[in-house]
Amino acid sequence: MILITGPTGCIGKAVVERLTSSGHPVKLLWHWDHEHLAPRRVSIVGGDVRNVKSLVDAMEDVDTVIHLASQRRDNGNDRVEEVNAAGTRNVVDAAKRAHVSRLISVSCLGAEARSAYPYLRSMGKAEEIVRSSGVNFTVLKSAAVYGEGDWLTSWLNGIAAGMPLVMPLPHSGETRLQPIWVGDLAACIVRCLDTRSTFRQVVPIGGPQSLTLADVAAITLNATRRKRRFIRIPTSMTRQIAGFLGHFRGALTEAELDSLSYNRTTEIGSVHRMFGFAPAKMPTKLAHLRPDRELPPLPVRFPQQTAFARSR
């Protein structure tokens, strides 16, 4: 049985779909009182990575944990340090108690325990916790992910939707990214289950193209059928416009905008070399941005402190 933490996020949904389509038995740690679509062909148990008891209960009959639960920014009582770093420690401790034999987690390029940026620092600490766990681990250190519910295209699309004619680009739009489609990242995660070369390794991966932020914005605009003139804001002025950009849907915080000031790329052929397939180019996988796309069904809420089992 495979337990997935964070199954309702952009990455989690893609991993659940791929695993269930392949016939793997899957259990989901469903965050109490959060409203999301309930997948088919899975078992669901309520819990929280900050609650050790819920993790221990969830790991009954589990031999593999795919740890995807993370948070990009502080939100009320939900703090990135508690969810990303302390939450990962709780997952590792529960996995040891449950004698889990395999632990796969996803981090991001740029994550370092000494980073100046809260999210990247917390993810760097989480990496260190997994590496020192003693469990047979794999950490996939991923480039920026795009797909339904991602932060990257959601942010750019939000600015374009709320601002006519022009689009401001922080750091002059020159930051280099290597976006990877969430479906390809999910495929890499699933292949880690049996790919021995990933055992006890930190594996950096990214998409097939090194793109500037301006390139990514142009591709996103094309997918949404919008035209905007780019206004390139130099790094020295990016903080000054952070408040203005914060008014748009999918807005990034000042710290997140700051963290976009440096490149986040890795070896172009990393996915092919490690997992044996070529990831998709960004323009081919943006159906989630099309104005005429089919709307998803209504979500489901699972109340706190209640465990559910669902299969159909």
FENHUKA-V297977 format. One record per helix or strand of 2 or more residues. SS is the DSSP state (H for helix, E for strand). FROM is the first residue (numbers start at 1). LEN is the number of residues. If there is no record, write none. Layout:
# FENHUKA-V297977
[[SS/FROM/LEN] [SS/FROM/LEN]]
This chain:
# FENHUKA-V297977
[[E/2/4] [H/10/12] [E/26/6] [E/35/2] [E/43/5] [H/52/7] [E/64/4] [H/80/18] [E/102/7] [H/118/14] [E/136/7] [E/145/2] [H/152/11] [E/166/4] [H/170/4] [E/176/2] [E/180/2] [H/182/10] [H/196/3] [E/201/5] [E/211/2] [H/213/12] [E/229/4] [H/235/11] [H/254/6] [H/270/6] [H/282/3] [H/287/3] [E/300/2]]
